[in-house]
Amino acid sequence: MLINLTDVFTEEGKSVAREVPLELTGVDFQGEHFRILDKSPVKLTLSHSGAGKALVEADADVSVAMKCDRCLKDVTKKFELHISTEVFSPEKADADEAEEQSGFMEGYQLNVDSLISNEIFTCWPLKVLCREDCKGLCRVCGKDLNEGECGCDTFVPDPRMAAIMDIFRENKEV
């Protein structure tokens, strides 16, 4: 959803509070598409903060469908987003500011969906787990180890001991 900020940029003391629907249905991150399962309307406060400047404050709750990084089960991650950023009109923004806000500002228009998706990316977890003690999948057979042991031999020898292991193997063959 695009919101025109021309009046907020130009009128001193202008402040607008709005609640707008979030039209975002999914986000693309690191080559994957993640569906948005649940979302709240975005509560926006737009305030004049100087000549050609506006303070944008937004609050929204978004739930995203993800996969556990260890066992690949479906996980729902809830993001409680609280955004406060200053935006600049096109003629007042210097090169750095224009580049910083290029993801969610289109001239005098604020793209609410882009603002929310940018904030989701900054809050994205490094590792998504279905639970803290997730055991993941067996390296040999692929069984979910959270459901029980599989009985596969998962012994991984210490590479520093490889030379000694070779000696023992040579003696067994003789």
N, C-alpha and C positions, 0 to 999 in steps of 0.2 A: 504494500500500500504506500502510495506517495502522498506526502503532506507538504503543502506549500508554506514556506517559512518567510516569505517576503514581508508580511506585516510584522512578524516578530523581529526581523532584522532591522526594520526601519522605525517602528514606533517605540519611543523611549518609555520604559515602565510596563510594556506589554507582557502579559503572562497568560498562557492558554493551557488549560488542563483538559485532556481528552482521553477517552478510552476507545481504542481502535482494534478491530479484529486482526489476528495474526493469520495471514494467508499462506504462510510457509507450510508445505506438506512433507518436506524432507530436506536433508542437508547432504552435500557431497564433501567427504573428508578423506584425504589420503587414498584417493582412487576408489572409494566405496561410497555407496548411497545408503543413508540411514533414514528410515521413516520416522516421522514425528507421530507419536501415538496419541498424545494429549497435549493441549495447549490452552492457556488462558488468554483473554484479551490483554493487549498491551496498554498499560496505564502510562500516559505521556504527560509530562509537564514541560512546556516550551516557554522560556523566559528570555527577554531582551537583556543582554549583559554588556552592551556597549555598541558603538557604531559598527554595524555589519557583523555583530557577534550575537550568538544565542546559546543559552545553556539548555541542553536536552537531557531530561531525566526520564528513564523508562524502567518499568518493572513488569516482569512476565514470568510465568512458570511454563516450562516446556519439558515433556517426557519424550525421550528418543529411544528407539529400539536398537540394541547393539548385541553383539555376541561376546561371550566370555572368552578372554584371550587364552585360557588354558584348556577348557573343555568344550567350547563352542556352543554352549547352551544359550538360549535367548535371555537377555537381560534388559530391563527397562531402567534407564538412567534419567533421573529427574534433575533438571537444571533450574535453580531459582535465580533468575537474572535481575540484577540491580545495576543499571547503567547511568552514569553521569558523565557527560562529555560536552565540551564547548565546540560549536561548529561556527564556521565563518562563511559569509557571503562570498560569491566567486570573485568580486573585485577587491575584497579585503584580505583574502587568504594568500599567504606567501606560498612558495613552491612546496615546502615541507608540510605545511598545514593542508594544502590542497591534495597532496598525495596521501596523507594520513586519513582524510575523510572521503577519499575517492570511492571507497567501497560502499558507502551508504549515502553520500550526497550527490545529487545530480542537478547541478546548477543551484537553484533556490529550493529544490525539492528534497525532502528527507525520505529515503526509502526505508521504511520501518522493518520490512522483512530482512533486508541486508544488514541493518543495524543489529537485529536479534541474532542472525546467523553468525556474524562476526564475533559477537559476545559468546555464543556457544563454542566457537572454535578456541577462544582464549580460556574457556573453562573446561575444555575437553580433558578427560583423565588420561594419564600416561598408560595405565593398564586397567582394563575393564575386567572385573572378576565377578562371578555369580555369588561368591561368598569368600570371605577372607582366607579360609583354609582349603580352597579348591585344589584338588590334587591333579587335575588335568587328565590327559589321555595317555594310555600306555604307548611307549615308543615302538613296541614290537607289533602288537595286535590292534591298537586303536581303541581299546575298551575304556569307557569312562571310569576312572579309578575312584570317583566319588561314590559309585554304586557298589564297590567291592574290588578286591584284588583279582587279578586275572591269572596269576601263576606263571607268567612269562619270566624268563631269565633276563633281568635288566642290569646285570653286573657290568660295570664299565671300569676297565682296569686303569690304573694311574699311569699316564704316559711316561712319567719319570722312571717307572719300574719296568718299562718295556724290555730293556736289555737283560735284566735278571729273569724275566718271564721266558725269554728266548733260551736262556741257559737251561732252565727247568724243562722246557719242551724238548731240547736236544738230548738230555739225559733220559727222558722217558722213552724215546725212540730207540735207544741202544739196547 
